[in-house]
Amino acid sequence: MKNHVRNLLLLCICIGTFQVLQAQDFYNKLYDTYNSYKEESIKTRRFTHDQIIPLITALKNKPFFEVNRVGTSIKGKSLNLISFGQGSTDVFLWSQMHGDESTATMAIFDIINFFQSDDFKDEKKEMLSNLRIHFLPMLNPDGAELFTRRNALGIDVNRDALRLQSPEGKTLKRVRDSLEADFGFNLHDQSTYYNANRTPKPATISYLAPAFNYEKDINDVRKRAIKLIGYMNNILQQYAPGQVGRYNDDFEPRAFGDNIQKWGTSTVLIESGGYPNDPEKQEIRKLNFVTILSAIYAIANKEYEKVPQEVYFKIPENDRKLFDLKLTGVQYELLEKIYTVDLGINTHEVSAHNPNGYFDRGGIADMGDLSTYYGYRELDASAYHVVPAKIYPKAMHSVGELMENGVKWLLKDGYAYVVIKNIPADMNASSVPVHILAEEKPIQFSLHVGANPTFFLQKDGKLQYLVINGFLVDLEQPEKGFGNALIYK
């Protein structure tokens, strides 16, 4: 009898292990074949309601999907709910309630393509027979039009769960209530400067099971979200090891995530942060694709229920100690004295009419002892001295003249500003590592928080690097990996 029980337990363990391995094999294949499902009409983070409407309209002609217009934005843009599946468990996912947080919207259309494919029939059958899945992509289309956080009224839709003054917030509440969704996914983007606590790795994906009261109690509703996140984290660690964070769970009584948890829907917040060399968040889009599908699959087969709550609480909390560029120990002369300082430099996007929809403007975010901070790019500058950049003494007639002559020779001689007489009216940034001036004017150089960082780094009497507009430029390869310089008209 004892042998029988032991063998039965071993069999159960083996079956469980087989199921885990089978699931992991599914996720590995999803990751490897992602490009088969990627929606190619959306290639960058900045896209508008007009670009996703054809994708949504095309689904109306397919019996697999049910598409309903469930509301409109302040400016009259449609809010659409895409539903499919025959199961009794409702899973509701909404994205881009902040107009400039678009990563998950891209992933939603990739997931829709996945469900339209002929691949993974067994896994899809399990999901679709157990679940009814609902997507509400781009909840804030007016904000998306300008790539800004707030809606056309100027309010944060995610702080409108109580007052419900925005049509977007009213729509979200009405859809959640009509579905009485069992699970909800609140899909956002977070700052790229978050890191996993006490590590140099970015918090590429952060999760949160929002609190529903100030005491941060855990009831059955929140517990399901906690266990599900534990499952998702275990999967995502395979593809972004150490790059997963846990978002702060302080209760915010105005926020939708906290209230939807309170209203009885097990709610998971997913925040897409930063990833090295991924400014358009295409790798993070892929990780969204995998983590969201892993959650859907785990809800369908209830595998998440086996995950201990402790897994969630062991995920490192978000910290905010990343810079785009960190220079350590640079030698800076001020009033004839030499000081050793670390520089933390960030760039932010300025909307513009160009192919990217923006250009970058750099700034010194912090300086001093930054030994507890990290950078996406780092340089030990302890052997380098700061040298102010100069203006080239002879004006050029056109940008074409600058491009024709190249810039390497200018930089080698310490020039990072050039006066150009005829700057095109629609030109808003320089594609070469030289600032362009409309007229010669004095350049007041100093290092301080908020300053646009433009200076050379000199070692053993030789200029070796240029920091311009926050970008680090190797003078041997001055145009490699460079973003943009500025135009001063």
N, C-alpha and C positions, 0 to 999 in steps of 0.2 A: 504494500500500500504506500509506504514511504517513497519507494522508488518511482511509483506511478505519479505521485504528486510532484516529485522532483522533476521527472521527465516532462510533466505537463507545464511546470513553471519554465523549464528550459525552452520548451516549444513556444510558449507565449513570448519569451524574451526574443527568441529567434524571429518570430513573426513580426514583433515590434521593430526589431532591427532591420528586417527586410523592408518593412513599410517606410522606415526613415530613409534607407538607402534608395528605395524606389523614388521617393519624393525628391531626394537630393539629385538623383539622375534627371528627373523632370526639370528641375530648376537649372541644372548645368546646361541642359539642351536649350532651354529658353534663352539663357544668357548667350550661348554660342550662336544661336540662329536668330538673334534679335533683329538683325538687318532685314530679314524676310518680312517682318511685320512693321518696320518703321514707316511712318507716314511721311512720304518724301515731299509732299507739298508744303510741309512746315520744316524749315531748315535752321531757323534761328529763334531766339527767345522773343523777339519783337514781332508779333503778328496780331492781326485784328479780327474782329467779329466777322468781317466780310470774307476772310480767308477760311474760316471754319464752317460757315454756313453751307457752302457746296458739299462739304463732307457730311454734314448732318442731313441735308436734303436728300442726298443719295441713299441714305439709310431708310428713308420713308418708303422706298420702292421695294424693300426687301422684307418679306414676311417674318424673318427671324427677329427683326427689331420692331419695337413700338416707339414712335417718336411723338412727343406732345409738347406743344408750346405752353409753358406753365407760367409765364410772366414776361414782363418787359422791363428794361432799364429805364432810368429817368429820361433818357433821350430816345426811347422807343425801340431799342434793339431787343430782339427776341431772346428769351431764356428758355432753353430746350432741355427736356428730360428724355434720355435715351434708355429704354428698358429692354431686357431680354432674359430668358431663362424661365423655367416652369416650376421652380421649387417654392417651398413655403417660407423660407428664410429670406427676408429682404435686406439687401446690402446696398447702401446709398453712399455714393461718392460725389463730392462737389469740389470744384477747383477754381482758382483765380478769383476769389472774393476780393483779393488785392490785385489791382490791374497789372502790376508789374511783377507778379509772381506766377510765371507761366509754365514752369517745368512740368508740372503734373498734367496740365492740359495737353501738352505734347504727348505725354505717356498714355493718356486716356485714348487718344486716337490710335496709338500703336496697339493698345490692348483690344480695341474694337476690331482692328485688322486681324489680330490673333484669333479672335472668336469667329471671324469670317473665313478663316483658312480651313484646310482639310487636315491639318496636323493635330497630333496629340488627342485623338478621338476619345480614348478612354478617360483621360483626365478631364476633358471638356464635358463629357457626358456626366461625370460625377458632379462637376460644378453646376451644370445647367439643370440637372434633375433635382438638385437639392436647394438651389438658390434662385432668387429673382434679383438681378443686378440692375442698378439704376445709376446712370452717370448724368450729372448736371455740369457740363464744362463751361468755363468762363462765366462765372456768376456776375462779374463786374465788367461788362464789355465797354462801357464808357471810359473806365479807367485804363483798360487795355489799349484803347484807341490812342491815348497819350502816353502809355506806359508809365502810369503813375499809380500810387497805392490806393488813393481815395476815389470815391465815385463822383459823379457830376455835381452832386450837392456839396461835395467837399468833406464828407464824413467817412470814417473808417467803418465799412460795412460789418466788420468783425467786432465792433463795439455797439451794435444796434439790435442786439438780441432781446432787450427788454422794451425799449421805446418803439422799435419797429417803424421808424419813419421812412426808411428807404424802401422803394419797391423791390430791390434785390433782396433785402433782409426779409421782407414779408413773404417773398416767394420761397426762400429757403425754409422758413418756418412752416409755411403751408404745405410744402412738399414733404417735409419730414413728418408732419402730423398725419397727412393723408396716407403715407406709406406705413406709419408706425414702425419705422425701420428697426430691425434688430441690431444692425451694425452700421456705423457711420464713419466715413473717412473724410477728414478735413485737411485739404491738400494745399500746402503753402510753400513759399521759399523763405529762407532766412539769410541773414548776412553771411557773406563768404568769410568773414573774419572770426567766426566761431570755430573753436577747436575742441576736440575731446579733452576733457579736463586733465591738465598736467602732462599733455603730450603735444608734440609738434604737428600732429595730424589734424587736418580739417574735419569738422563735424559735417561730413558730406551729406549724410542723412541723419536727422534727429527725430525721435519719436516722443510722443506724450500721450498718456491716458489722462485726460484733463480731470482735475478735481471738480466735484459738484457742490462743495461747500468749503468754508474757510478752514475747517478742521481736517480737510483732505481725507475724509473717511473712505473706506473701500467697501462698497456694497457689491452685490452680485453683478450689477451692470458694469461698474468700473473694473471689477475683477476680470471679467471676460476680455475687456480691452487690454488690461495688463498682461494677461496670459498670451493674448494674440501678439502683442508687441514682442514678448519674449521669444515667441516662435519666429517672427519676422527677423528679429535681430540675429538669431542663430543662423538663418539662411543668408542674410546680407553679409555677415562676417566673412563668408566664403569669397565675396567679390570686392569688398572694401574693408579689409581687416583693420581694426582699430580706428575706423573712420565713422563710427556711429556714436551719436550722442543722445542724451536724454534731456528734453526741454524742461525748463522750470515749470513746476506744477502749482505755483501759487494761484489760488482761486481768483478769477476775474469775473465778477457777477454780470458784466455787460456782454461777455464774449459768447459767441455761438457754440464753440466747442464745449465749454463748461456747462452751458445750459442744455445742449442736446444730450450730454451725459446725464444731466439732472432729469431730463424729460423721459429717460428710459431707453435711449439708444446707446449701446456700447460704442464709444467714440474713440477713434485713433487719429491723432494729429501726426501728419508727416510733413517735415520741414526739409526742403532741399537747400543745402548750403553750398560749399565750395569744393572744387576738385582741381588739382594742379593742371594747368594748361588746358582748361575747359571753359573758356569765357562764355560760350553759348550754351553751356550746360547739356551737351549732347550725351556725355558719358553718364551724367546724373539722371538724365531722362531714361537711359537704359536701366539704371539701378531702380528707378521708380517703377518701370515696367515689371521688373522681376519681383520687387518687394510687394507691390500691390497684388500681382497674380499669386504670389506665395500666400498672402493673407486670404485671398478669395478661396484658394484651394484648401487651406487649413480650416476655414469655416465650413466648407462643404463636407470635408471628411472628419471634422472635429478633432484633428490632431493637436490643435493648439491647447485643448483642454488638459493635455498631459504635461504641459510646461509649468514648472513651479513658478510662483509669483516672484521668487527671489531673483530669477533671471532678469526681470525688468529692472529691479532696483540695483543690479550690478552694472548696468549700462552706465558708462561715465557721464556725468552731467556736462552740459554745454559750458564752455568757458569762452571768453572773448579776448584771446591773446595772440591773434594772428595779424600779421601785416602782409601786404603784397611784396614789400621789399624790406629786409632788415639789414642794416649795416652795423657791424659790431666794432666798437673801439676806434672809430674814425678820429683822426687828429685835426682839430679845428682851432684856428687862431682867432682870438677876439681881444682887441685892445692890447696887442703885442704879447699876449700870453697864450700858451698852447693848452687846450683842454681835450680830454678823452671823452667822447660821447657816443652812445648808440643812437641810431636814427631808425625810427619806424615810419615807413612811407606807404601811403595808400593812394589809389586812384579811384575816382568816381566818374560815372558816366554823365555826360551833358548831351541832352537830346539835340539832334541836328539833322538836316536834310542831306544825308549822304547814304551810301549803300548799307552801312551798318545801322543807321538810325541814330548814331551817337558818336561822340569822340570822348577821349579820356582826359581828365584834368587831375594832375597829381598834387598831393599836399603832404607835408610832414605831419603825421598824426601824433607822434610823441617823440621825445628825445630825453637823453639822460642814461640812467642805468636801466636797460631793458633786458636784463639777463633772464627774467622769467617769461619772456615773450619769444615768439617764433615768427618765421617768415615763409611765405610760399617760395621766395627766393632769398637766399642769405649770402652775405659776403663777410668774411673776417677782414675788416678794413684797418686792423690795428697798425699795420705798417704803411698806411696811406694818409696823406695830408690833403685837406680840402683846398682846392684852387678855384677861385671864382672864374666863371666863364666870361669871355670877352665878346665885344661886337666887332665883326669884320669891318675894317675901315672904309671899304669901297662898296657903294650901293650897286646892286644888280638890277637889270631892267625887268626881268621876269622870272617866274618860277622855273620856266624852261631852261633858263641860263644856269640856275642853281642845279637842276637835275642833270644837265648836260655835263657840267664840270665835276659832279660828284661832291661828296662832303668829307671824305676821309682826310683829305689834305687840310681842310679847315679845322677839323677836330684835333688833328695832330699838333696844330699850332695854338690850340686853346680857344678857338672861336666856336661859340654855340649860338650866336645871334647873327642874323644877316638882314640887312635892309633891302627890301625889294620894292621897286617903284610902282609896279603894276600887279597888284594882287587881285585875282578874280573875285568878284563880289560874292560868289557862292562858295568860296573856299573857306572852311572853318577850322582846319587843322592841317598840320604839316606831316606828310608821310615819310619824311626823312628826319633824322635826329638833329635838327637845327630849328630853333625858334625863328619865326619870320616876323620882321618889324615893318610897318608901313613907313616909318620915319625914324631917324636916329634919335635916341633919347637916353639919358643916363640910366644905367641899371644899378639899383641899390641892392647889394647882396648882403644877406644875413641868413643864418639858420635859426628858424623859430617855428613853433607849432603853427600850422596854417600856411606857411610859406610854400610856394611852388619850388620844389627842389631841383635846381639846375646848377651843377658845379662839376668840376673834374676831380678825379682822385689821382694823386701823384705819388709815385714810389721811386726812391733812389733818383730823384731829379727828372723822372720821365712820367708823362701823362699816360695812364694805362686804361682808365675807365672814365666814362661820362655818365653822370646821373642827370637825366633831362626829363622834366615833367613826370618824375617818379619812376622812370624806366632806367635800368642799368644797362649801359652800352659798352661792350668791349671794343676798344678803339681799333683792334685788329680786324674785327668783323662788325662794323658799326650799324649795319642795317639788319642783322640777324636777330630775330625775336623781338624787334622793336615795335612799340605801339604807335604813338603819335606825339609830335611836339605841338606847340601852340602858335597861333597867329595873333599878333597884336596890331590891330588896325587903328 
